[in-house]
Amino acid sequence: MLPLYIRPLLLLALAGLATACAPTYQLGLKPAQSTNLFVEGREQAQASADSVEVRLSFICYEANRVVFEAEYRNPTRRALVVDPAAFQYEASRRPAPAYDFKGRRPKPLPGTEVTAAVAAASQAVPLPPLPPKPVAAFDPEPEITMLRANADKEAAKAARIDWFGIALSAASLATDVASIGKRETQAQYQSRASIRDAAVAYNVVSTANKVEHAIAADVLQQRAAQLQEYALRKVTLEPGQQVRGYLYFPRYDAADALVVRAPVGSRVVPLEFAQVRRRTQ
C-alpha cells in the first residue's frame, strides 16, 4: 500500500499524463454554405435585403474576441445607415455524442474535423455554456475613446518629472562634492555611500516605471489607431457606395455554429458560419 503522502502526487501525475495525451485542435470559421465569393483569400458569406448586399468573412481570433470583416454594397437610390452596434450573433452547438458506457474517450484521427462535444469528450473536459440569447457586437466608438484616454494617462505618467529622484540625486552629488579633499570617518563614508546607492536604486526603478508607462501608452495608441482604421464604424452609405470594416464579437470556442444578424435598414439578414476544429495531434 502506498503511503498517504504519495497518493496525491500519484493522482496529480496521472492527471498530468492524461492531459498531455489529450488531442489538440485548430479552430476556424467558414461560411456554413460555400458561396465561391472570396476577398483576399477568405470566403465570404452573402445575404441581401431590399437590393442591398451584405458580405461577411472571418478574419481571426483574438484572445477574447472573434473578428469578422463586413462589406456593404448599396446599389439603391436611397441612403443606408450602417451601424456596427446593431449587429448581433447567436452561438449554437450540435448534440453531444451518445454516452459510451465503457468510459472510452473518442479518438479522432489527425486532420479530422469534429464538433465541440466530440472535442471536449476527447480531452475529458466539460463543455462551457453558450449565451442563451443573441450577443451584440462591440461598438468601437466608446472603446476608441477609452483607449485614447488611457493612452494619454500613461503618456503623462511617462513624461512626469520625478522631483524626488532629482532631489535624491542632488543630495548624493552634494555629499560627494562636500567630501572632496576631506578625511572621512568610516561612518561618514558609509552614510555617503548609502545616499548614493539609494539615489541610484531609486532612479533605476523610476526610469523602469517611466519606460513601462511609455510602452503601455504606445500599445494603447496603436490599438486605438488600429480600431480607427479597420473597424466598421457607423456611417451613412449613399447610393452607389460600399463600405468594409471589421466587426468584433465575444469569442465562444465551444460553439459549432454562429449566425451573424446584419442590419439592413429596418430589416435583419442572417449570415451563417460553421466553427470547425481540426485535430492537429
Secondary structure, DSSP 8 states (H G I E B T S, - for coil): ---TTTHHHHHHHHHHHHHHHS--EEEEEEESS----EETTEEEEEEEETTEEEEEEEEEE-SSEEEEEEEEE--SSS-EEE-GGG-EEEEE--------TT-------TT-EE-HHHHHHHHT-------SS-EE---HHHHHHHHHHHHHHHHHHHH---HHHHHHHHHHHHHHHHTTTS---HHHHHHHHHHHHHHHHHHHHHHHHHHHHHHHHHHHHHHHHHHHHHB---EEE-TT-EEEEEEEEE--TT-SEEEEEEEETTEEEEEEEEEEEEE--
